Amino acid sequence: MDTASLPDLRPFPALSRSGLSTLQVNLGYRCNQACRHCHVDAGPQRTEMMDRATVGVVLEFLRARRISQLDLTGGAPELNPHFRYLVSEARRAGATVIDRCNLTILSEPGQETLARFLAEQGVHVIASLPCHSAENVEQQRGRGVFERSLVGLRQLNALGYAATGSELTLDLVYNPQGAVLPPDPEVLEADYKRELAAHGVAFNRLLTLANMPIARFRHDLERDGLLDGYMALLEDNYQPGNLPLLMCRSLISVDYRGQVFDCDFNQMLGLPLGACVGSRQHLSDLLDEDLEGRPIAVDRHCFGCAAGRGSSCGGALSI
């Protein structure tokens, strides 16, 4: 990360790994949307996609290391032609599978059976819906996205997602509209549930994520002269109590080529796995490696995860 233009921030504290429980895999940068806050710079024109051989390495690692959770992301991970094969095999191996779904993918041509597949496989759906307001969603994601998202949510609800007593989990993800931290997640979740119930939609939990100062969001901050202020906001709200709960302590992130990083954000910045400083490492090289206690690569963007109530792929760290 180029920090030459940033104010004199203190370095982020050193971190080390605990036990590995989650394998987060980016299946490719192609997406049917191009959202303003996307830290992956995903979009319809991106062509990078994980191939079948690399998917095989992911499954080999999952089985060899007895990984309990496979977290699939993108782009739109469902656009990878090997998505359903990977999900089915991971479930057969006993892993919980998370699909980070943008909801509109459920109504794309060729994806008519996707929602039913997710339900049949018992996939935990984490769906991005940056606001319960149509105006705010479409400001980030484009015209018509809010209504298409509601259609996708209703599809999932009809299959049992978020129903009382159902094991099918549907969580939503909130991102702030600008250079601010997420609000109180409990209050915001109540707002979401009330507003979406009026549209006939139910969900389980709302996960609040801070916008990371990288990729498209960083470019917007630079353009508007807000980067220095946002970085200062993150540091001013840094909470040391969030450090033990950061996702990078129990997760590794794998890109579409099979290269390994400490988290999805480090992947986008090209920061190699902290245990392999100076060079990138492939997942196939780690089949017999124990990473517990190894260092994690950190930089100033990490304040985005440790500020305020904290932010991770599982939402706020503390309330």
C-alpha positions, 0 to 999 in steps of 0.5 A: 500500500502506498502510504507516502501521501498519508498522515504520520500514522503509527504502525499497526501492531504485530500479529501472529496466527492461531489455529487455522479453521477457515479457508477463504477462496476467491474464485475469480474477479468476474462479476455481474455488478461493478460496485463502487465500494468493491475492494476487488475491483470486480466487474463484468469485464474481468476474466480472471477465474480459478481453473479446475486444477487449482480447485482440486488443490483447494479440495486437497488442502481442505481434506488434508488439513481438516478445514471446517469452513470453506468461504467462497468469494469473488467477484461473483463466485457462482460465475466460476464454472467449477463453483458447484463441483467445489461446493458439493465436494467440500460438503461431502468432506464435511466442511461448512460452505459460505457463499458470498452472494450479491443476490442479483446473480440468482436472476442472471441467465443460466443461474435459474437453479442456483438458489435451489442448489445452495439450499440442497447443499445447506450452504450458508449464504452471506448476501451483500445488501449495503442498505435497506433503502433502494436509493442508497443501494442503487447509488452504490450498485446501479439502477434496478439492483435493489429490486433484483436483490429483493427478488433474490432474497424472496427466492431464498426465503421460499426455499427455507432460508431464515425460516423459523427452525430452519438450518438454512442461514441467510445473513446480510452485509452492510457497508457504509456509504462513505468515509465513516465507520459502521453504526451500532450493528444491533440498532441497524439490524433492527432497522433492516428487519423492520424495513425488509419485512415490509417487502416480505423478506426475512434474514438471520443476522446483519454483518457490518463491515467497514470500507477498506481504504484500498482499490475503488474506495481508496480511489474515491477517497483520493479523488474527493480529498478524504483519504487522509481524514479517513485513515486518521478516523480509523487510527483514532478509533483503533481498539486493541481488544479487537486484535485477538478476534481478527479474521486473519488469525484463523483464516488464510485467503487464496486467490484464483491462481492458488496463491496464499495471503493472510486475508482478502484485503492483503490479497488485493494489495499483493502482500504475501503471507506473513509466514513467507515474507518476500515471496508469494506461496502457493496453497500446494506448498502448505499441505504439510505446513503448520502455520500456527504462531507464524507472523501475519503481514500487516500494514496501515489498512489493517486499522480498518478491521480493528477500528470501533467495534471491529470489522471482519468477514463475520461482521462486527467483532465486539458490541 
